[in-house]
Amino acid sequence: MKSGKLDPKPIIGSWESFITQVVEKPIPGVDKALVVVGSDMRGTIYGLYDLSEQMGVSPWWWWADVPVRKRAGVWALPGKKVQGPPTVKYRGIFINDEQPALTNWINANYERGKYGPGFNHYFHPRVFELLLRLRANYFWPAMWASMFGVDDTANQAIADAYGIVMGTSHTEPMMRASNEWGTFGKQYGGNGQWEFDTNNASLTPFFKVGAQRAKPYGGNSLFTMAMRGSGDTSLLLTQEEAIVVLQNVVATQRKVLGEVFNGTRVQDIPQMWCLYKEVQGYYEGGMTVPDDITLLWADDNWGNIRRLPTGNETARSGGREDYKWINTIQLQKTVEQMQLAYARQANRIWILNVGDLKPLEIPINHFLDMAYDATKWGYDSVPTWLKLWAEREFGHEHAQDISSVVDRYGMYAARRKYELIDASTYSVLNYNEADAILAQWDDLAGDAQAIYDKLDDAFKPAYYEMILQPCLGGQVVNQIYIGAAKNRLYALQRRNSANEVAEEVLTAFKKDHALTKRYHELLDGKWNHMLDQTHLSYDLSWKGPLYDGYWQQPMRNTLPPLTYVQELETSLAGNLGVAIEGNNASLAGDDAWHANSGNTLVLPPMSPFGPKTRWIDVFARGTSGCSWNVTPVKDYVIASPRTGYTGGNNGTDTRVYISIDWSKAPPAPNTTTVNVNVTSSCNWGNFQMPIVQVPVQNLAVPSNFTGFVENDRYIAIEAEHTSRNTLANGVSYTTLPSYGRTLSGVTLQPVLAASQTPGQGPVLEYDIYTFTNHTAANITLLLSPSLNQRGPSRPLKYAIAIDSETPQIRQFVGNFTGGDYPKGWNQAVADGVWGWGSGNMTVTRHNLSQKGKHTLKIWAIEPGVVVQKIVVDLGGVRASYLGPPESFRVGQDKTGSFQGTNFAGVSLGDVV
């Protein structure tokens, strides 16, 4: 540098920056060298690990067993790379809820410490190296089964040597673990309570020991300030009382820091106050802390940031949290939420709750890459990021295919956390929803397996850990619960196949265990116990509007209830049964869903603008086999197959698809009902022959109309499929691809835009055509479960109108304070949307008594409103989780080729 061969000025004084440059004769005896210069210790480390990664060493070489690539040689190209400071100053992870998986793995691999599992200085360097290779610098150690500064006195020294900034969780102040109070609190005297208002004389020296222990490593320490109640609960005080007490706590803690770090200004000691749950209420209720204490804005435990800095808070920072068992994170959601944080200048601390760490490799990597360079990873960046990640880990040849698999997995897994799925989640009756879910998972698992089969053996463990096991595991969980739902339905319909489905569920249950066992046996058991987390049959008996019941993990994986029918006896209504799409009822015979002794069931309507097919199931419910015929009385109604043999030893249940030959149907406009007779070589007991009725609605729209057309008394729209999407005053809507539950999301840009005025701001317009006269049609928006990040002065709202009516304004996220959440939040985050399940917060009523063309208009009043789907209910919407499939769109879809049978547009094949 003195010779001028390398100019360090671009990084002097910068945080964690580096330069790499090929230099001629940098030192005597060396003709040419690649020189790495860092602005500080971590800057130099990042420069070295940057080269390591380029040479073929993945950050996950140990934690996910990605093979180190061997090359014939490594060459440095001429030139200079200058890497400036990261977007976020402190970027790190929080190991949390580490029991049972990580704790059991620790117990199996490291010597147990004096006070508990061996979270020691042999384990933590593995974490520290990973963090540095991912260009992170900040760490909250495991809190429930360990005491970082006590379990191994070398822990903090090792962290400092690695350049890792140590902190403690939101509920562990002054560098002392939660368990330390229970283990050592008595030695400080007092009443033994974790209560500053009654026991400050004991807590003050307790805090002081934490500061003293951290003092030698003060340059790499970030102190958590204030306190919560014992065991990560709220203080047993009113908000007013808590504010007074906590201001005294912070004043005492800062006094302690001043005494321990004598000669250092307290303002220069990094400190953080985490506004988690009720603590945010204390802040908003008037509690103040010195400006040099960073405010860490928390999420809602579901990945939705509760609040972001406003006004003069914008010099402070924010954070986010994640889950248990395996990865269920949708990367697009991470981008959307963290770009909000970045735009609001929440750029001092980003900390990610990673659970056991191991099963969350991909979302950890993605989050930390965003924290390092948020400008690089915008709203449409996930496919690019995934392809680059896959190429680094598994090579260029498979990168595109792997990117597609991981991208689809993120959407499927995030629709509902595995722990919250049950047999009632997806409909086995309506819109072919459950079968489409299974078809998507089957296709995904098949694609993931095909890639695995092509990989070199060295890469297969890493691929199984990060990609194949999650895909196969997610497939099995859905097979179990949807199988249980079918078993229940089939048993109610007295089908023989109820027993077969029950056995299939048992097979899937065993496969779930086999997948875990395979994971645990990889590489001679390197990761044994890492999937110990239970995930089947959480207690959801308390499920309701508030989700206010038992939430903890079950102690053992358990199947949902299964039912068997008596196969040795024949149904009172004969050996055959008939059931239809959209109805629990079955024929012949009686049940709770149709009139006693009735012999007619009615299918949902057929229309040129509706699903191409409806279905009828012919099934066995006796001891003998029977031939059968399904015969429409009109030739334009087509049944496929028309004949078959079911039951006994020579046949099985059959799904008969009903379609219409519109060239032969009565010309539009015409509505009629066609009977379909079901006859059999066997009798129907003492009941009449089943008849299925098909409403045939041959309707037409004007030749100049383009847009969505009503069918089955509803219109469903994916939000990105606008008729018009306007720009106003530099504010517009952008599409978040592969975001949400079915296709994408649409949101306002820029995120710092002012509140919009309906009628003046940018608008989403959808042309629709209705055939039903309905004076009180319900329109539901399925909106991402965001919260009021801009505070109570700018809650999330939207406006909606049909044609020229006055816009209706909806604040779908209610005002809330303290540790509470807005009405409907629990169901919204479980469902992944604000919508029907969350208390109809996004349902408005409109007069659609005039048939014909209308324009639906939607205004997002605040940035942060993300629209996924729109459903116009003209009295026909049936129960489902994801809502009806998207309606026919004139100008895009073609009659005759439009499928419309399910939300995913997938072929369902043989599903009975």
ROMIVO-534446 format. One record per residue (C-alpha): residue in one letter; x, y, z. Coordinates in steps of 0.05 Angstrom, whole numbers. Each point is the difference from the previous one (the first is absolute). Layout:
BEGIN
a; X; Y; Z
...
# end
This chain:
BEGIN
m; 0; 0; 0
k; 57; 47; 15
s; 26; -11; -70
g; -67; 18; -30
k; -11; -68; -31
l; -65; -8; 39
d; -43; 59; 20
p; -40; -14; 64
k; -37; 66; 0
p; -67; -29; -26
i; -8; -41; 64
i; 36; 42; 53
g; -48; 12; 58
s; -53; -46; -30
w; -34; -55; 39
e; 19; -71; -21
s; 26; 18; -69
f; 56; -30; -41
i; 41; 4; -63
t; 29; -57; -40
q; 51; 17; -53
v; 56; -33; -39
v; 63; 38; 17
e; 68; -3; -34
k; 58; -13; 48
p; -39; 15; 63
i; 57; -22; 45
p; 73; -19; -12
g; 6; -69; -32
v; -71; -2; -27
d; -10; 18; -73
k; -76; 3; 2
a; -54; -12; 53
l; -73; 6; 12
v; -5; 47; 60
v; -60; 5; 46
v; -7; 64; 41
g; -55; 10; 51
s; -24; 63; 32
d; -5; -39; 65
m; 6; -71; 26
r; -66; -25; -29
g; 11; 37; -65
t; 64; -40; -9
i; -34; -65; 19
y; -56; 13; -50
g; 51; 14; -54
l; 34; -67; 14
y; -65; -38; 2
d; -22; 34; -64
l; 60; -31; -34
s; -13; -66; 34
e; -71; -1; -27
q; 24; 17; -71
m; 49; -58; 5
g; -57; -48; 13
v; -10; -2; 76
s; -73; 9; 19
p; -16; 35; 65
w; -40; -64; 14
w; 58; -48; -11
w; -6; -26; 72
w; -71; 17; 22
a; -33; -27; -63
d; 56; -44; -27
v; 7; 35; -67
p; 63; -30; -31
v; 61; 44; -8
r; 13; 4; -75
k; 68; -24; -23
r; 33; 39; -56
a; 63; -8; -41
g; 21; 69; 21
v; -23; 68; 23
w; 16; 64; -38
a; -12; 72; 20
l; -19; 46; -56
p; 31; 68; -7
g; -40; 56; 31
k; -27; 25; 65
k; -62; -15; 41
v; -25; 51; 50
q; -54; -25; 47
g; -31; 55; 41
p; -37; -4; 66
p; -61; -45; 9
t; -71; 27; -2
v; -13; -21; 72
k; 52; 11; 54
y; -16; -60; 45
r; -24; -62; -37
g; -10; -65; 35
i; -40; -59; 25
f; -35; -21; 64
i; 0; -74; 19
n; -67; -10; 35
d; -49; -55; 18
e; 60; -46; -7
q; -34; -57; 35
p; -7; -56; -18
a; 40; -2; -65
l; 63; 41; 9
t; 5; -15; 74
n; -5; -75; -13
w; 53; 6; -54
i; 45; 40; 47
n; -8; -54; 53
a; 20; -53; -50
n; 62; 37; -26
y; 29; 43; 56
e; 18; -15; 71
r; -54; 22; 48
g; 18; 61; 41
k; -7; 12; 74
y; -68; 32; -7
g; -29; -32; -63
p; 11; -18; -73
g; 69; 13; -29
f; -10; 66; -37
n; 75; 10; 7
h; 61; 29; -35
y; 4; -61; -45
f; -70; 11; -26
h; -3; 75; -7
p; 59; 9; -48
r; -41; -40; -50
v; -54; 52; 6
f; 48; 58; -1
e; 35; -24; -64
l; -67; -8; -34
l; -21; 70; 20
l; 64; 30; -27
r; -4; -39; -65
l; -71; 27; -7
r; 27; 70; 14
a; -37; 6; 66
n; 29; 25; 65
y; -52; -5; 56
f; -24; -58; 43
w; -52; -15; 53
p; 17; -68; 30
a; -50; -54; 18
m; -42; 24; 59
w; -42; -58; 26
a; 52; -54; 14
s; 64; 38; 7
m; 38; 57; 33
f; 50; 26; -50
g; 46; 34; 50
v; -4; -56; 52
d; -4; -66; -37
d; 70; 12; -26
t; 41; 59; 22
a; 37; -2; -66
n; -62; 14; -40
q; 2; 76; 2
a; 75; 2; -11
i; -7; -44; -61
a; -56; 44; -27
d; 44; 61; 8
a; 58; -34; -34
y; -44; -15; -59
g; -24; 72; -1
i; -72; -19; 16
v; -42; 52; 35
m; -35; -34; 58
g; -69; 18; 25
t; -56; -33; 38
s; -72; -9; -17
h; -57; 49; 10
t; -13; -28; 70
e; 72; -7; 25
p; 29; 68; 21
m; 71; 19; 13
m; 34; -60; -31
r; -30; -50; 49
a; -40; -61; -22
s; -69; -13; 27
n; 22; -63; 35
e; 53; 38; 39
w; -51; 32; 45
g; -31; -68; 18
t; 69; -30; 10
f; 37; 56; 37
g; -53; 50; 20
k; -3; -22; 73
q; 72; 22; 12
y; -22; 72; -10
g; -48; -3; 58
g; -67; 35; -1
n; -66; -34; -11
g; 23; -42; -59
q; -50; 31; -48
w; 16; 24; -70
e; -34; 66; 17
f; 39; 65; 0
d; -54; 37; 39
t; 5; -49; 59
n; 71; -27; -8
n; 44; 53; -32
a; 53; -7; 54
s; 13; -71; -26
l; -10; 12; -74
t; 48; 59; -4
p; 62; -42; 20
f; -26; -56; -45
f; 1; 49; -59
k; 69; 24; 21
v; 30; -70; -5
g; -24; -5; -72
a; 33; 66; -18
q; 65; -19; 36
r; 2; -66; -36
a; -8; 35; -67
k; 49; 56; 14
p; 62; -34; -30
y; -40; -8; -64
g; -36; 67; 1
g; 18; 14; -72
n; -42; -60; -21
s; -58; 6; 48
l; -69; 29; -11
f; -40; 4; 65
t; -74; -16; 5
m; -33; 51; 45
a; -62; 2; 45
m; -34; -66; 17
r; -62; -42; -9
g; -34; -44; 52
s; 26; -67; 23
g; 2; -55; -53
d; -9; 48; -59
t; -67; 25; 23
s; -28; 69; 12
l; 12; 36; 65
l; -55; -9; 52
l; -14; 74; 0
t; -47; 49; -33
q; 29; 36; -60
e; 7; 64; 41
e; 36; -37; 55
a; 44; -38; -49
i; 22; 64; -34
v; 23; 30; 65
v; 36; -63; 22
l; 34; -11; -68
q; 26; 71; -4
n; 32; -13; 68
v; 28; -65; -26
v; 32; 33; -61
a; 28; 57; 43
t; 30; -52; 48
q; 28; -41; -57
r; 33; 60; -32
k; 29; 20; 68
v; 29; -70; 5
l; 30; 5; -70
g; 31; 67; 18
e; 31; -29; 63
v; 26; -64; -34
f; 25; 34; -63
n; 33; 56; 38
g; 30; 49; -50
t; -48; -17; -56
r; -61; 43; -11
v; -64; -40; 11
q; -26; 30; -65
d; 57; -35; -37
i; -17; -70; 27
p; -46; -36; -49
q; -68; -11; 31
m; -67; -26; -25
w; -71; -1; 26
c; -44; -52; -34
l; -73; 21; -7
y; -29; -70; 3
k; -74; -10; 13
e; -23; 42; 59
v; 66; 38; 2
q; -20; 36; -63
g; -61; 24; 38
y; 45; 29; 55
y; 38; 40; -53
e; -64; 24; -34
g; -29; 14; 69
g; 54; 52; 13
m; 61; -37; 25
t; 64; 33; -24
v; 71; -24; -3
p; 63; 40; -20
d; 8; 10; -74
d; 63; -41; -3
i; -38; -63; 18
t; -22; -35; -64
l; -73; -18; -3
l; -7; -71; -27
w; -68; -5; -33
a; -27; -71; 5
d; -46; -41; -44
d; -63; -37; 21
n; 34; -68; 3
w; -27; -14; -70
g; 46; 43; -42
n; -42; 63; -1
i; 35; 62; 28
r; -45; 31; 53
r; 25; 70; -7
l; 55; 39; -35
p; 34; 65; 19
t; -36; 64; -17
g; 21; 73; 6
n; 63; 8; 42
e; 1; -75; 15
t; 31; -15; -68
a; 70; -5; 27
r; -19; -62; 37
s; -9; -72; -23
g; -45; -61; -8
g; -1; -76; 0
r; -40; -63; -18
e; -14; -72; 23
d; -13; -70; -27
y; -20; -73; 17
k; 8; -73; 24
w; 7; -68; -36
i; 21; 13; -72
n; 4; 60; -45
t; -68; 32; -16
i; 25; 69; -19
q; -22; 33; -65
l; 60; 42; -22
q; -45; 49; -36
k; -32; 17; 67
t; 68; 13; 30
v; 16; 47; -57
e; -66; 38; 7
q; 6; 9; 74
m; 74; 17; 4
q; -4; 49; -58
l; -52; 37; 42
a; 50; 0; 57
y; 57; 23; -44
a; -42; 56; -31
r; -17; 25; 70
q; 75; 2; 17
a; -5; -57; 49
n; 72; -18; -17
r; 39; -6; 64
i; -21; -70; 24
w; -32; -58; -37
i; -4; -63; 41
l; -33; -65; -24
n; -30; -52; 46
v; 25; -64; -31
g; -26; -52; 49
d; 49; -59; -2
l; 38; 33; -58
k; 10; -64; -39
p; -65; -9; -39
l; -2; 73; -21
e; 63; 6; -42
i; -33; 33; -60
p; -41; 54; 35
i; 59; 16; 45
n; 46; 10; -59
h; -52; 42; -37
f; -15; 45; 60
l; 73; 14; 14
d; 14; 14; -73
m; -56; 52; 2
a; 29; 30; 64
y; 68; 5; -33
d; -26; 33; -64
a; -74; 18; 2
t; 3; 40; -64
k; 22; -60; -39
w; -59; -44; 19
g; -64; 36; -20
y; -72; -25; -7
d; 12; -43; -62
s; 68; -26; 22
v; -17; -68; 30
p; 7; -42; -65
t; 68; 33; -13
w; 23; -11; 71
l; -23; -72; 0
k; 35; -15; -65
l; 66; 30; 24
w; -7; -38; 66
a; -15; -66; -35
e; 58; 10; -48
r; 48; 12; 57
e; -23; -61; 39
f; -15; -51; -55
g; 29; 27; -66
h; -25; 36; -61
e; -29; -63; -32
h; -56; -7; 51
a; -8; 72; 24
q; -62; 19; -39
d; -38; -63; 18
i; 20; 6; 74
s; -21; 72; 0
s; -69; -19; -26
v; -8; -55; 53
v; 20; 44; 58
d; -43; 58; -25
r; -62; -44; -5
y; 14; -32; 67
g; 2; 68; 33
m; -71; 15; -24
y; -29; -68; 16
a; 31; -5; 70
a; -18; 71; 19
r; -74; -8; -15
r; -9; -26; 70
k; 52; -22; 50
y; 4; -75; 5
e; -16; 4; 74
l; -67; 33; -16
i; -24; -45; -56
d; -55; -49; 18
a; -50; -43; -37
s; -47; 59; -8
t; 50; 48; -32
y; -11; -16; -74
s; -67; -17; -30
v; -7; -70; -28
l; -68; 19; -29
n; 5; 69; -30
y; 40; 26; -59
n; 44; -63; 0
e; 42; 38; 50
a; 30; -57; 41
d; 16; -41; -62
a; 34; 60; -32
i; 42; 9; 63
l; 22; -73; -4
a; 14; 6; -75
q; 45; 60; 12
w; 38; -35; 55
d; 5; -64; -43
d; 29; 40; -58
l; 48; 37; 45
a; 24; -63; 35
g; 9; -34; -68
d; 40; 58; -27
a; 43; 3; 63
q; 13; -75; -2
a; 18; 3; -74
i; 54; 52; 15
y; 26; -41; 58
d; 7; -61; -45
k; 43; 40; -49
l; 48; 28; 52
d; 69; -27; 14
d; -1; -41; 64
a; 42; 52; 37
f; -55; 52; -7
k; -58; -44; 20
p; 4; 9; 76
a; -2; 76; -6
y; -57; -4; -50
y; -40; -47; 44
e; 10; 44; 62
m; -19; 66; -32
i; -48; -19; -56
l; -23; -72; -9
q; -19; -14; 73
p; -42; 64; 6
c; -35; -16; -66
l; -14; -72; 18
g; -17; 19; 71
g; -49; 53; -21
q; -31; -49; -49
v; -10; -52; 54
v; -31; 48; 50
n; -51; 21; -51
q; -13; -72; -20
i; -14; -17; 72
y; -50; 56; 14
i; -35; -1; -68
g; -2; -76; 4
a; -32; 6; 69
a; -51; 48; -29
k; -17; -47; -56
n; -4; -58; 48
r; -51; 38; 42
l; -41; 18; -61
y; 3; -70; -30
a; -20; -31; 67
l; -60; 47; 4
q; -18; -23; -70
r; 12; -72; 23
r; 51; -13; -55
n; 43; -62; 3
s; 58; 44; -21
a; -2; 36; 67
n; 41; -59; 25
e; 49; 4; -58
v; 10; 74; 11
a; 11; -12; 75
e; 55; -49; -18
e; 31; 51; -48
v; 1; 50; 57
l; 35; -51; 44
t; 51; -12; -55
a; 13; 75; -5
f; 7; 4; 75
k; 55; -53; -3
k; 32; 36; -59
d; 3; 63; 43
h; 41; -38; 50
a; 43; -32; -54
l; 18; 69; -28
t; 21; 22; 69
k; 40; -64; 11
r; 34; 9; -67
y; 20; 71; 19
h; 27; -23; 67
e; 41; -55; -31
l; 33; 43; -53
l; 76; 3; 3
d; 5; -51; 56
g; -51; 36; 42
k; 32; 69; -2
w; -68; 34; 8
n; -35; -51; 44
h; -54; 34; 41
m; -3; 62; -43
l; -71; -18; -23
d; -24; -22; 69
q; -52; 56; -1
t; -71; -27; 1
h; -45; 28; -53
l; -63; -43; -7
s; -66; 10; 37
y; 11; 63; 39
d; -58; 12; 47
l; -46; 45; -42
s; -62; -15; 40
w; 2; 71; 26
k; 3; 29; -70
g; -45; 60; -6
p; -2; 74; -13
l; 53; 14; 53
y; 41; -63; -3
d; 3; 9; 75
g; 18; -70; 25
y; 56; -50; 8
w; 53; 12; -53
q; 60; -42; 20
q; 27; -59; -40
p; -29; -70; 10
m; 45; -49; 36
r; -7; -51; -56
n; -21; 0; -73
t; -71; -25; -5
l; -46; -16; -57
p; -66; 36; -8
p; -62; -43; 13
l; -14; -54; -52
t; -64; -40; -10
y; -11; -70; -28
v; -64; -28; -31
q; -22; -72; 8
e; 23; -33; -65
l; -33; -67; 16
e; -70; 29; -6
t; -38; 36; -55
s; -31; 68; 7
l; -76; 2; 10
a; -2; 38; -66
g; 36; -53; -40
n; 71; -14; -25
l; 10; 65; -38
g; -3; 73; 20
v; 1; 66; -38
a; 28; 67; 24
i; 12; 66; -35
e; 45; 60; 0
g; -18; 53; 52
n; -45; -43; 44
n; 10; -46; 60
a; -63; -39; -19
s; 0; -69; -34
l; -51; -43; -35
a; -36; -47; 6
g; -25; 3; 71
d; -7; 52; 54
d; 50; 46; 33
a; 2; 69; 33
w; 12; 38; -64
h; -60; -15; -44
a; -74; -14; 9
n; -17; -67; 29
s; -14; -52; -54
g; 19; 52; -52
n; 35; -25; -62
t; 25; 64; -31
l; 64; 40; 8
v; 16; 65; -37
l; 69; 15; -27
p; 28; 71; -1
p; -19; 33; -66
m; 35; -8; -66
s; 14; 61; -43
p; 46; 20; -57
f; 32; 46; 51
g; 7; -53; 54
p; 40; -62; 14
k; 8; -46; -59
t; -23; -60; 41
r; -39; -18; 63
w; 4; -68; 31
i; -42; -58; 26
d; 30; -56; 42
v; -25; -71; -7
f; 25; -41; 58
a; -5; -67; 35
r; -35; -6; 67
g; -14; -74; 5
t; 27; -70; -10
s; -17; -12; -74
g; 24; 32; -64
c; -49; 34; -48
s; 1; 27; -70
w; -29; 69; -10
n; -19; 51; -52
v; -1; 76; 5
t; -48; 25; -53
p; -17; 74; -13
v; -68; 8; -32
k; 27; 53; -49
d; 55; -14; -49
y; 36; 66; 13
v; 14; -22; 71
i; 59; -47; -1
a; 20; -50; 54
s; 69; -30; 0
p; 4; -57; 12
r; -72; -20; -11
t; 6; -72; 24
g; 41; -39; 50
y; 4; -54; 52
t; 9; 16; 73
g; 7; -42; 63
g; 17; -72; 12
n; 67; -24; -26
n; -2; 30; -69
g; -12; 74; 6
t; 11; 63; 40
d; -32; 68; 12
t; -5; 42; -63
r; -4; 75; -10
v; -46; 16; -58
y; 12; 68; -32
i; -58; 39; -28
s; 12; 50; -56
i; -42; 37; -52
d; 4; 1; -75
w; -19; 72; -8
s; -7; -6; -76
k; -60; -46; 13
a; -28; 35; 62
p; -61; 46; -6
p; 27; 67; -25
a; 12; 58; 47
p; -33; 28; 38
n; -29; -65; 29
t; -3; -32; 68
t; -25; -71; 9
t; 10; -60; 45
v; 20; -68; -28
n; -9; -65; 37
v; 55; -52; 3
n; -25; -70; 18
v; 45; -48; 37
t; -20; -72; -11
s; 32; -64; 25
s; -2; -75; -6
c; -11; -1; 75
n; -61; 28; 36
w; 0; 62; 44
g; -28; -35; 61
n; -68; 27; 15
f; 15; 67; -32
q; -10; 30; -69
m; 51; 6; -56
p; 46; 61; 9
i; -9; 59; -45
v; 51; 56; -6
q; -25; 66; -28
v; 46; 45; -40
p; -20; 74; -5
v; 23; 22; -70
q; 6; 75; -8
n; 19; 21; -71
l; 11; 74; 10
a; 34; 54; -42
v; 35; 66; 9
p; 4; 58; -51
s; 52; -9; -53
n; 37; 63; 22
f; 6; -21; 73
t; 66; -20; 31
g; 8; -18; 73
f; -25; -51; 51
v; -67; -36; -8
e; -45; -26; 55
n; -10; -75; 6
d; -33; -39; 56
r; -20; 67; 31
y; 70; 24; 14
i; 59; 35; -33
a; 71; -14; 25
i; 59; 43; -22
e; 74; -5; 12
a; 20; 71; 18
e; 54; 9; -52
h; -49; -12; -57
t; -26; 71; -4
s; -38; 30; -57
r; 35; 66; 16
n; 54; 18; 50
t; 11; 75; 4
l; 56; 46; 22
a; -13; 64; 39
n; 51; 51; 25
g; 57; -49; -5
v; -37; -54; 39
s; -19; -66; -33
y; -12; -73; 13
t; 53; -53; -7
t; -8; -75; -5
l; 36; -45; 49
p; 9; -64; -41
s; -9; -69; 32
y; -23; 35; 64
g; -56; -22; 46
r; -44; -62; -4
t; -17; -9; -74
l; 34; 45; -50
s; 26; 68; 22
g; -13; 64; 38
v; -11; 72; -22
t; 22; 59; 43
l; 14; 74; -3
q; 68; 29; -19
p; 39; 36; 25
v; -9; -24; 71
l; 13; 71; 26
a; -59; 27; -39
a; -49; 44; 37
s; -70; -24; 17
q; -41; -5; -64
t; -69; 29; -12
p; -53; -45; -32
g; -18; 29; -68
q; 65; 38; -5
g; 54; -51; 15
p; 20; -58; -45
v; -55; -52; -8
l; -6; -74; -18
e; -58; -10; -47
y; -33; -66; -20
d; -55; -5; -52
i; -50; -53; 19
y; -64; -28; -30
t; -57; -26; 43
f; -63; -41; -17
t; -30; -2; 70
n; -42; 55; 30
h; 26; 10; 70
t; -14; 62; 42
a; 51; -19; 54
a; 60; -33; -32
n; 59; -11; 46
i; 69; 17; -27
t; 58; -29; 39
l; 72; 21; -8
l; 52; -50; 22
l; 55; 44; 26
s; 68; -18; 28
p; 0; 0; 77
s; 39; 64; 7
l; -5; 44; 61
n; -2; 75; 11
q; 74; 12; -9
r; -9; 75; -4
g; -33; 4; 68
p; -71; 20; 20
s; 1; 64; -41
r; 4; -39; -65
p; -34; -67; 8
l; -6; -46; -60
k; -62; 15; -40
y; -29; -10; -69
a; -60; 27; -38
i; -46; -37; -47
a; -56; 18; -47
i; -42; -28; -57
d; -9; 46; -59
s; -16; 71; 24
e; -21; -17; 71
t; 32; 37; 58
p; 63; -38; 21
q; -6; -40; 64
i; 62; 8; 44
r; 22; -60; 41
q; 51; 2; 56
f; 11; -75; 2
v; 55; 2; 53
g; -30; 27; 63
n; 35; 46; 49
f; 35; -38; 56
t; 48; 15; 56
g; 48; -35; 47
g; 6; -75; -7
d; -68; -6; -33
y; -11; -10; -74
p; -57; 26; -44
k; -65; -37; -4
g; 6; -60; -47
w; 76; 1; -1
n; 8; -71; 27
q; -42; -30; -56
a; 30; 46; -53
v; 71; -22; 14
a; -20; -73; 4
d; -37; 6; -67
g; 54; 43; -32
v; -52; 53; -19
w; -49; 48; 29
g; -66; -27; -27
w; -59; -43; 18
g; 32; -35; 59
s; 25; 62; 34
g; -68; 29; 15
n; -20; 26; -69
m; 44; 61; 9
t; 8; 4; -75
v; -72; -12; -21
t; -43; 56; -29
r; -71; -3; -26
h; -21; 29; -68
n; -63; 7; -41
l; 7; -42; -64
s; -74; -2; -17
q; 16; 22; -71
k; 26; -57; -42
g; 55; 11; -51
k; 66; 36; 0
h; 28; 34; 62
t; 67; 27; 21
l; 28; -19; 67
k; 49; 52; 28
i; 49; -9; 57
w; 45; 53; 31
a; 55; -17; 50
i; -1; 60; 45
e; 66; -18; 34
p; 64; -33; -24
g; 4; -69; 32
v; -69; -22; -23
v; 13; -62; -43
v; -59; -27; -41
q; 4; -73; -19
k; -69; -20; -23
i; -70; 29; -8
v; -65; -40; 5
v; -68; 29; -20
d; -54; -43; 33
l; -67; 3; -34
g; -27; -54; 46
g; 39; -60; -26
v; 68; -2; 35
r; 11; -66; 35
a; 46; -15; 58
s; 74; -7; -17
y; 67; 23; 28
l; 28; 36; -61
g; -65; 24; -30
p; -30; -19; -68
p; 45; -9; -61
e; 10; 62; -41
s; -59; 14; -46
f; -1; -1; -75
r; 34; 62; -29
v; -26; 22; -68
g; 59; 23; -42
q; 46; -50; 34
d; -37; -67; 7
k; -34; -39; -56
t; -65; -38; 5
g; 12; -73; -10
s; 72; 2; 24
f; -13; 35; 67
q; 9; -51; 56
g; -21; 40; 61
t; -8; -62; 44
n; 50; 20; 54
f; 40; 59; 25
a; 67; -27; -25
g; -21; -18; -71
v; 31; -69; 9
s; -22; -67; -28
l; -29; -42; 56
g; 2; -68; -32
d; -30; -59; 38
v; -18; 28; 68
v; -46; -55; 26
# end
